[in-house]
Amino acid sequence: MNKITSLRFEKISFKNFRIHENVSFDLGDLTYISGDNFTGKTSIVHGICYALYGVSFFGQSNIDNLMRENTNNVEVSLVFSDQNHQPHTLTRTRKGDKTGIVLDSRTIRQEDIASMLCDKDLFLSMFNPSYFPELGTGAREILECNLPDVPNESVLEQLSEQERSCLAGYVISDPVLMLKECRASLKELATEKARLGGQIDYIRETKEITDQKLLSVEAELRQTHEAINRLKSDQFVGIDSDGLQQWLTQAEQMKTGEAYRNAEREIHMLSEKIEQRKSQQYVSSYQQHLAECDAQLKVLASQCKEIQKRIESLKPGDCCPNCMTVLTEQSLQAIRNKLSVEYNSIVQRGNQLMAQKKEIQEYEQKEKDKFMQFQNEDIDRMSRQLTQIKESCHFPNTTELNNQISEAKRTLQYGNLNDDQINELSCLEATLSPLRIELDALQSQDHSQKLKELVDKLLKSVSPEIAEQTADRMEELGYLDDRKYAKQYAVVLLEQKKLSKRAALYKMQQKGISKALAEEIFADMDIDPRDQIRDLIEQKYERYLVDRKGLQKTVNALMRLGYNYYDVKDVVREYYTEE
C-alpha cells in the first residue's frame, strides 16, 4: 500500500450518522458550512475522523453517541485524492459490534490506514487545533518524531561560556537521556535543598519564640479545661442516676418480653395489612370491551361521513361510481336512495353499539362500587381488630415507651445539659487532642540533634564541589527562594483548601518551612478566619444545616480544620437558626 503524503477531501456521505439518515456533502479546497445549532454542521468533521480512524473529532473511541437514535448500524464514506491526484474511496461501517473498513473496494485494517497516512494522534493534531495541547507528554513525542534532528554542536554554540564549561567533561551519546537524568537530579536536589534549608531555619529559631508559642498553647489548653469543668460542674446535680438506670433496665426487659413482642408483632402485621388494602386499586375487567366499542363507533362514524359526502357530491351528468354510466335525474335519485338505506343501516348499528357501551359502563360502575364497598369493609374490620389488640394489651404505646427510653439514655449521658451545652462540650473536648499534640511537639523539640541530622544528610547527598555548583545554579534559577515558595504554599492552604492559620502553620512546618517565615507570610495576608468559615459553609456544609445532627457534623468538621470553636459557633449561627 503506497504512502499518502497529502489529502484533498472531495465528498463525504452519511448513513445513520448523528442526525443524518442518508445524506452526502461535496467538499472543496475551501468549504463554507452554515446552519442553526443542532443541524449537523459538526457531523462533517466527526465523519471525516470516524471514516479514517474510527474516532470522533476529539479523539473519543466510544462512538455510540455518533450513531443515529434507534439504529444499530452506521456507514460513513469519504472520497479523497492523494498527492498524485488519484481518487480513493474509504468506507467505514458498523453493524452491531462489527466494524468493517473498505478502501477502493478492498477490505483493510486500521493499522493499514496508519501505515498509509499517519497515526491517529498526528492526524488529529493537524486536523483539530484543540487536540494537540490536550495530549500532554504525547505532544512532545509527536514533535520529537516530526521535527528534524539538531546536532549537539549547534546546541552547544547557543550556550553561554559557563554552561559549556559545565558540560565539557561529559560524553553526550544520548542528549535526551542525559537531559532527563540531569533534570531529575536537579529537581531532587532542589527539593531536598529547599526542605533542608527550611528545616535549618526552623531549628535556628530563637527559644524565645518557641517559649511564647508554648505559653500560648498552654493558656488555650487551660481555658479549654476550665470551660469543660464549668459545663460538667452541674451536669448531674439532682439526678438519681441509679434509679434512672434501674428503670431503664426494666423498660428494656419489658420490650424484650415474649408477651410484648407478640403484641407488637401482631399490631405491626395488622398495620401493614391495612396499608396494603388501602393501596389496592380497582382494576376494570371491561376496558377491552369498551375500547372495542369505541373503535367500532369510530369506524361507523367515518363510514357515515363518507356516505354523506358521496350523497352531497353526486349530480346529474356525473359517472356512476359503480357502473360508470352517466347519471340522470332518475338514476341519481335511485343511487341516493340506495346510499340513504346504507347510511340508515350504519346509524342503526351505531345506536346498537352505543346502547351496548352504555350497558357495559353500567356493569363496570357496579363492579367498581362493589370493590370499594369490600375494600372499606375490610379496612374497617382490620382497624377494629387493631384497636381491640391495643386496648387488650396492658403495655404502654410502643412509640411512647421508645421515647421514654431515649430520654432516659440522654439524661444518663448528658444530665442537665441542653442541646447547645452538649454541642459546646463535644467541641471543647474535640479541641483538647490537637492542643495536647501541639503542646507535646513544642515540649519535645531537640534542636541540636535535628541540626546534626540535617548536616549529615546534606553531606551524604553530593560532593562539596557539586553541591556548591548546584546550589549556585538553583539560586540563579530561583529554586531557593524560600519566601516565594512559602507564600505560594500559604495561598494554597489558606485560600484554596481553607485551612485555619493554625492548621496551615503545622502543614508548612511539615514541609520544612520555618515557623518565623510562615507567621511572617501570614501577617502579610489579609485573611479573616470567619470569612474562611463562611466560604467553607457555602461551598460544602450549608446543605447539612437543616437539623441538629447536621449542625453537629458541620461544627466538628470545621473544628478539625483548626478553627477556633467560638468563631465556628458564631458563624454557624448566621446559617442555622433552630425552629
C-alpha positions in Angstrom: 0.0 0.0 0.0 1.5 3.3 -1.2 2.3 6.1 1.2 -0.1 9.1 1.0 1.6 12.4 1.8 -1.3 14.7 1.1 -5.1 14.5 1.2 -7.8 16.5 -0.6 -11.3 15.7 0.7 -13.9 15.8 -2.1 -17.0 14.2 -0.8 -18.5 12.6 2.4 -21.6 10.5 2.7 -23.5 9.5 5.9 -26.0 6.7 6.7 -27.5 6.8 10.2 -24.7 9.1 11.4 -25.7 11.5 14.2 -28.8 13.3 13.0 -28.2 12.3 9.3 -30.2 9.4 8.0 -28.9 9.4 4.4 -27.0 12.4 3.0 -23.9 13.4 1.1 -21.8 16.7 1.1 -19.4 17.8 -1.7 -16.2 19.3 -0.3 -13.6 21.6 -2.0 -10.4 23.5 -1.3 -12.5 25.9 0.8 -15.9 24.8 2.0 -18.3 27.1 3.9 -20.6 25.4 6.3 -23.5 27.3 7.9 -26.7 26.5 9.7 -28.5 26.7 13.0 -27.4 24.9 16.1 -28.0 21.1 16.1 -28.4 20.9 12.3 -25.4 18.6 11.7 -22.5 21.0 10.9 -20.1 19.3 13.3 -21.1 16.0 11.9 -18.9 16.6 8.9 -15.6 16.8 10.9 -16.8 14.0 13.1 -17.5 11.9 10.0 -14.0 12.5 8.5 -12.3 11.4 11.7 -14.6 8.4 12.0 -14.0 7.3 8.4 -10.2 7.5 8.8 -9.6 6.4 12.4 -13.0 5.3 13.9 -13.0 8.1 16.4 -14.7 11.5 16.9 -13.3 14.9 16.1 -12.0 15.0 19.7 -10.4 11.5 19.6 -13.1 9.7 21.5 -13.1 6.0 20.6 -16.6 5.3 22.0 -18.7 6.3 19.0 -22.1 5.1 20.2 -23.2 8.7 20.6 -22.3 9.3 16.9 -24.9 6.8 15.7 -28.4 7.9 14.8 -31.0 7.2 17.5 -32.8 3.9 17.4 -30.3 2.4 14.9 -27.6 -0.2 15.4 -25.7 0.4 12.2 -23.8 3.3 10.7 -21.9 4.0 7.5 -19.5 6.9 6.5 -18.0 7.0 3.1 -15.1 9.5 2.4 -13.9 10.4 -1.1 -10.4 11.9 -1.3 -7.5 12.3 -3.7 -3.8 11.8 -2.9 -0.6 13.8 -3.9 -0.9 12.3 -7.4 -4.5 13.4 -7.8 -5.5 9.8 -7.6 -9.1 9.4 -6.2 -9.8 7.0 -3.4 -13.0 6.0 -1.6 -12.8 4.9 2.1 -15.9 3.4 3.7 -16.2 2.5 7.4 -19.3 0.6 8.5 -20.5 -0.6 11.9 -23.3 -3.2 12.3 -23.9 -4.0 15.9 -20.4 -4.8 17.3 -18.8 -5.5 13.9 -16.7 -2.8 12.2 -15.6 -3.0 8.5 -13.2 -0.8 6.5 -13.1 -0.8 2.7 -10.6 1.2 0.6 -11.2 1.3 -3.1 -13.2 -2.0 -2.9 -10.6 -3.8 -0.8 -11.0 -4.7 2.9 -8.2 -3.2 5.0 -7.3 -3.0 8.7 -6.9 0.1 10.9 -3.2 -0.3 11.0 -3.1 -0.2 7.2 -4.5 3.3 7.4 -2.0 4.4 10.0 0.8 3.0 7.7 -0.6 4.6 4.6 -1.2 8.0 6.2 0.0 8.6 9.8 -1.2 7.6 13.3 -4.3 9.0 14.8 -2.7 11.5 17.2 -0.6 13.1 14.4 -3.7 13.4 12.1 -5.9 14.9 14.8 -3.2 17.3 15.9 -3.2 18.7 12.3 -6.9 18.4 11.8 -8.2 19.7 15.2 -6.4 22.8 16.6 -7.6 22.0 20.2 -6.4 18.3 20.2 -2.6 18.8 20.3 -2.5 20.8 23.5 -4.5 18.1 25.3 -2.0 15.3 24.5 0.3 16.1 27.4 3.5 14.1 27.1 2.2 12.6 23.9 2.5 16.1 22.3 6.2 16.1 22.9 6.7 12.7 21.4 4.9 13.9 18.2 7.2 16.9 18.0 10.3 14.8 18.5 9.3 12.4 15.8 8.4 15.0 13.2 11.0 17.8 13.9 14.5 17.5 12.3 17.4 16.4 14.5 19.6 19.2 15.8 23.4 18.4 16.1 24.9 18.6 19.6 27.4 21.1 18.2 24.6 23.5 17.2 23.1 23.3 20.7 26.5 23.9 22.4 27.0 27.0 20.3 23.9 28.6 21.7 25.0 28.1 25.3 27.0 30.6 27.4 30.6 30.0 28.2 29.8 29.0 31.8 27.2 26.4 30.6 29.6 25.0 28.0 32.3 24.6 30.7 29.8 22.6 32.9 29.3 20.2 30.0 32.9 19.9 29.0 33.6 16.7 30.8 30.5 14.8 29.6 30.3 12.5 26.6 26.8 13.2 25.2 25.8 10.0 23.5 22.1 10.4 24.2 21.3 14.1 24.9 17.6 13.3 25.7 18.5 10.7 28.3 21.3 12.9 29.7 19.0 15.9 30.0 16.3 13.7 31.6 18.8 12.4 34.2 20.2 15.9 34.9 16.7 17.4 35.3 15.7 14.5 37.7 18.9 15.1 39.7 18.4 18.8 39.7 14.7 18.5 40.8 15.7 16.1 43.6 18.5 18.3 44.8 16.3 21.4 44.6 13.5 19.7 46.6 16.0 18.4 49.2 17.8 21.7 49.5 14.6 23.7 49.9 13.3 21.2 52.5 16.6 21.1 54.4 17.0 24.9 54.2 13.5 25.4 55.7 14.2 22.9 58.5 17.5 24.6 59.3 15.8 28.0 59.5 13.2 26.5 61.8 15.9 24.9 64.1 17.7 28.2 64.3 14.5 29.9 65.6 15.1 31.6 68.9 14.0 29.8 72.0 12.0 32.9 73.0 9.6 32.4 70.1 9.1 28.7 70.9 8.5 29.6 74.6 6.0 32.2 73.6 4.1 29.7 71.5 4.3 27.2 74.3 2.7 29.7 76.7 0.0 30.5 74.2 -0.9 26.8 73.7 -0.8 26.2 77.5 -3.1 29.2 78.1 -5.6 27.9 75.5 -5.4 24.4 76.9 -6.1 25.8 80.4 -9.0 27.9 79.2 -10.5 24.8 77.4 -10.2 22.7 80.6 -11.9 25.5 82.6 -14.8 25.7 80.1 -15.2 21.9 80.2 -15.2 21.8 84.1 -17.7 24.7 84.2 -20.1 22.7 82.0 -19.6 19.5 83.9 -19.9 21.0 87.4 -23.7 21.0 87.5 -24.2 18.3 84.8 -25.7 15.6 87.0 -26.9 17.7 90.0 -30.3 16.5 91.2 -30.4 13.4 89.0 -30.9 9.9 90.6 -28.7 8.1 88.1 -29.0 4.7 89.9 -32.8 4.9 90.0 -33.0 6.0 86.4 -30.6 3.2 85.3 -32.9 0.7 87.2 -36.0 1.9 85.4 -34.2 1.8 82.0 -33.2 -1.8 82.6 -36.8 -2.8 83.5 -38.2 -0.9 80.4 -35.8 -2.6 78.0 -36.6 -6.0 79.6 -40.3 -5.2 79.1 -39.6 -4.6 75.4 -37.8 -7.9 75.1 -40.6 -9.8 76.9 -42.5 -12.5 75.0 -46.0 -11.0 75.5 -44.8 -7.6 74.5 -43.1 -8.9 71.4 -46.1 -11.0 70.3 -48.5 -8.0 70.8 -46.1 -5.7 68.9 -45.7 -8.2 66.1 -49.5 -8.6 65.7 -50.0 -4.8 65.7 -47.3 -4.4 63.1 -48.7 -7.2 60.9 -52.3 -5.7 61.0 -51.0 -2.2 60.4 -49.2 -3.5 57.3 -52.3 -5.3 56.0 -54.4 -2.2 56.5 -51.9 -0.1 54.4 -51.7 -2.8 51.8 -55.6 -2.9 51.5 -55.7 0.9 51.3 -53.2 0.9 48.5 -55.1 -1.6 46.3 -56.6 0.0 43.2 -59.7 -1.1 41.3 -58.8 -2.9 38.0 -61.6 -2.9 35.4 -62.5 -6.1 33.5 -64.5 -4.2 30.9 -61.8 -1.9 29.5 -61.1 -4.2 26.5 -64.9 -4.3 25.6 -65.2 -0.5 25.9 -62.2 0.0 23.8 -63.6 -2.3 21.1 -66.9 -0.4 21.1 -65.2 2.9 20.8 -63.1 1.6 17.9 -66.2 0.3 16.1 -68.1 3.5 16.7 -65.2 5.5 15.2 -65.3 3.3 12.1 -69.1 3.6 11.7 -68.9 7.4 12.1 -66.2 7.6 9.4 -68.4 5.5 7.1 -71.4 7.8 7.7 -69.4 10.8 6.9 -68.2 9.2 3.7 -71.7 8.2 2.5 -73.0 11.7 3.4 -70.2 13.2 1.4 -71.0 10.9 -1.7 -74.7 11.8 -1.5 -74.0 15.5 -1.4 -71.3 15.4 -4.2 -73.4 13.4 -6.8 -75.2 15.4 -9.5 -76.6 14.8 -13.0 -74.0 14.2 -15.7 -71.6 12.5 -13.3 -70.4 8.9 -13.8 -71.8 6.3 -11.5 -69.0 5.2 -9.2 -70.2 1.6 -9.5 -71.3 1.1 -13.2 -69.5 4.1 -14.7 -72.7 5.2 -16.6 -73.8 8.8 -16.9 -76.3 9.8 -14.2 -79.7 11.2 -15.0 -82.2 12.7 -12.6 -84.0 9.3 -12.3 -80.9 7.2 -11.8 -79.4 9.8 -9.5 -82.3 9.6 -7.2 -82.1 5.8 -7.2 -78.5 5.9 -6.2 -79.2 8.5 -3.4 -82.0 6.3 -2.1 -79.7 3.3 -2.1 -77.0 5.3 -0.2 -79.5 6.6 2.3 -80.6 3.0 3.1 -76.9 2.1 3.7 -76.5 5.3 5.8 -79.5 4.4 7.9 -78.3 0.8 8.4 -74.9 2.1 9.7 -76.7 4.6 12.0 -78.8 1.7 13.4 -75.7 -0.4 14.0 -74.1 2.7 15.7 -77.2 3.1 18.0 -77.0 -0.6 18.9 -73.3 -0.2 19.8 -74.0 2.9 21.9 -76.6 1.0 23.8 -74.2 -1.9 24.3 -71.5 0.5 25.5 -73.8 2.1 28.0 -74.8 -1.3 29.4 -71.1 -2.2 29.8 -70.4 1.1 31.6 -73.2 0.4 34.0 -71.8 -3.1 34.7 -68.4 -1.6 35.3 -69.7 1.1 37.7 -71.5 -1.6 39.7 -68.3 -3.7 39.9 -66.2 -0.7 41.0 -68.8 0.2 43.7 -68.7 -3.4 45.0 -64.9 -3.3 45.0 -64.9 0.0 47.0 -67.5 -1.4 49.4 -65.5 -4.6 50.1 -62.3 -2.6 50.5 -63.8 -0.2 53.1 -65.4 -3.2 54.9 -62.0 -5.0 55.1 -60.2 -1.8 56.3 -62.9 -1.2 59.0 -62.8 -4.8 60.1 -59.0 -4.9 60.4 -59.0 -1.4 62.1 -61.4 -2.7 64.8 -59.1 -5.8 65.3 -56.1 -3.4 65.7 -58.0 -1.3 68.3 -59.1 -4.3 70.2 -55.5 -5.7 70.4 -54.1 -2.3 71.6 -56.9 -2.0 74.2 -56.5 -5.5 75.5 -52.7 -5.2 76.0 -51.5 -3.8 79.3 -48.4 -2.4 77.8 -47.5 1.2 77.0 -47.6 2.5 73.5 -44.5 1.4 71.6 -43.6 4.9 70.4 -44.2 6.4 73.8 -42.0 3.7 75.5 -39.2 4.2 73.0 -39.3 7.9 73.5 -39.1 7.4 77.3 -36.2 5.1 76.9 -34.4 7.5 74.6 -35.0 10.4 77.0 -33.6 8.2 79.9 -30.5 7.3 78.0 -29.9 11.0 77.1 -30.3 12.0 80.7 -27.8 9.4 81.9 -25.3 10.5 79.3 -25.7 14.3 79.3 -27.5 15.1 82.6 -28.9 18.7 82.9 -27.1 20.0 79.8 -29.3 21.4 77.0 -28.5 20.8 73.3 -26.3 23.9 73.0 -24.3 23.0 76.0 -23.9 19.4 74.8 -22.7 20.7 71.4 -20.3 23.1 73.2 -18.9 20.4 75.4 -18.4 18.0 72.5 -16.5 20.6 70.5 -14.3 21.6 73.5 -13.4 18.0 74.2 -12.5 17.6 70.4 -10.2 20.6 70.8 -8.2 19.0 73.6 -6.5 16.4 71.5 -4.9 18.7 68.8 -3.9 21.1 71.6 -2.1 18.3 73.5 -0.4 17.1 70.4 0.8 20.6 69.6 2.0 21.1 73.2 3.9 17.7 73.2 5.5 18.7 69.9 6.7 22.0 71.3 8.0 20.5 74.5 9.9 17.6 72.8 12.0 19.6 70.3 15.7 18.6 70.2 17.4 21.3 68.3 21.0 20.0 68.5 20.1 16.5 67.4 18.0 17.8 64.4 20.7 20.1 63.3 23.3 17.3 63.3 20.9 15.1 61.4 20.3 17.7 58.7 24.0 18.4 58.2 24.8 14.7 57.9 22.0 14.3 55.2 23.5 17.3 53.2 27.0 15.8 53.3 25.7 12.4 52.1 23.8 13.8 49.1 26.6 15.1 46.9 30.2 16.0 46.9 31.1 19.5 48.2 32.1 20.8 44.7 28.9 19.6 43.0 26.8 20.8 45.9 28.3 24.3 45.6 27.8 24.4 41.8 24.2 23.0 42.1 23.3 25.5 44.8 24.6 28.4 42.8 22.6 27.3 39.7 19.5 26.7 41.7 19.8 30.1 43.3 20.2 31.7 39.9 17.0 29.9 38.6 15.1 31.0 41.7 14.6 27.5 43.1 16.0 28.5 46.5 13.6 31.4 47.0 12.1 30.2 50.4 9.9 33.2 50.7 8.3 32.7 47.3 7.7 29.0 47.9 6.3 29.7 51.4 3.9 32.3 50.1 2.6 30.1 47.3 2.1 27.2 49.7 0.4 29.5 52.2 -2.1 30.7 49.4 -2.9 27.1 48.6 -3.5 26.2 52.3 -5.4 29.3 53.3 -7.3 30.4 50.2 -7.8 27.2 48.3 -8.0 24.5 50.9 -9.5 26.9 53.5 -7.4 25.7 56.4 -7.1 27.8 59.6 -3.8 29.6 60.2 -3.0 27.1 63.0 -3.5 24.1 60.7 -1.7 25.8 57.8 1.3 26.6 60.1 1.5 23.0 61.1 1.4 21.9 57.4 4.1 24.4 56.4 6.4 23.3 59.2 6.0 19.7 58.0 7.2 20.9 54.5 10.3 22.3 56.2 9.2 26.0 56.1 10.4 27.8 59.3 7.8 28.9 61.7 9.0 32.5 61.7 8.8 32.7 57.9 5.3 31.2 57.9 4.0 33.6 60.5 5.6 36.5 58.6 3.8 35.4 55.4 0.5 35.1 57.4 0.9 38.6 58.7 1.1 39.9 55.1 -2.1 38.1 54.1 -5.4 39.8 55.0 -7.4 36.7 55.8 -10.3 36.7 58.3 -10.9 33.3 59.8 -14.7 34.0 59.9 -14.7 34.7 56.2 -12.9 31.4 55.6 -15.6 29.6 57.7 -18.4 31.3 55.7 -16.8 30.2 52.4 -16.5 26.6 53.6 -20.1 26.6 54.8 -21.4 28.0 51.5 -19.2 25.6 49.4 -19.6 22.3 51.4 -21.7 22.4 54.5 -24.7 24.6 54.1 -26.9 21.7 52.9 -26.3 20.0 56.2 -27.6 22.9 58.4 -31.2 21.7 58.5 -31.2 19.9 61.7 -29.1 19.4 64.9 -27.4 16.3 63.5 -26.2 18.3 60.5 -25.2 21.2 62.8 -23.0 18.9 64.9 -21.4 17.4 61.8 -20.6 20.8 60.4 -19.1 22.2 63.6 -17.0 19.1 64.1 -15.7 19.3 60.5 -14.7 22.9 60.9 -13.0 22.2 64.2 -10.9 19.5 62.6 -9.7 22.2 60.2 -8.2 24.0 63.2 -10.7 26.8 63.6 -11.5 28.3 67.0 -14.7 26.9 68.5 -16.2 30.3 69.3 -15.5 31.6 65.8 -17.2 28.5 64.4 -20.2 28.8 66.7 -20.8 32.5 65.9 -20.6 32.0 62.1 -22.7 28.8 62.1 -25.5 30.8 63.8 -25.7 33.0 60.7 -26.8 30.0 58.7 -28.7 27.9 61.2 -31.5 29.0 63.5 -33.4 26.4 65.5 -37.1 26.5 64.8 
